[in-house]
Amino acid sequence: MQWVIEDKFVDNCRPQWEHVGALIVDNVSVYEAMKLRVLNGGHSAISCVGYLLGHRDVHVAMKDSRVSYFLKAYFAEVVVTVPPVPGVDLEQYQLQLIMRFGNVHIKDKLQRLAEDGSMKLLNTMKQPILELLEMNKAVEIVALALAAYARYMMGTDEQGQPIALKDPKAKDLHPLVWEIFCNNDSSK
């Protein structure tokens, strides 16, 4: 776990949180970008992919080479949009996240990670996509994460089991994704 706190306290009076592992910095924006794009974006990227493959637990999904490879590819695509972060080796950070996501003792659920996806994806993937396109870089892996989210929003997994959708836009998105994925009329 990483606690990064901006040093903006009244009269320079603040608790000595750095003595218990917190990082006190002048500006948290680069740390926030790293967390949103890599950690949170990585969680969102694997949530729907893993769930659609039949996994329910994050650590179990990470044992599936398709999911772990996808996460590594997602990181590789997105990390170029993360500004330099003082004191952080981004390669090491990615490896730590892979270990964390695969930790059997954390017991996180893919469905929890997928909750509120319409809001999370906007916060974690929109800006990296725009920056990647501006740099003329690939967005295929991020696009696949978004496609998996759209497929997830159909409300059934690949085995035909229902998905309890927890998303503020579910009622609006559900019929749209059914139209996209199930419309067999090739004349349109």
Order of alpha helices (4+ residues) and beta strands (2+ residues): beta-beta-alpha-alpha-alpha-alpha-alpha-alpha-alpha-alpha-alpha
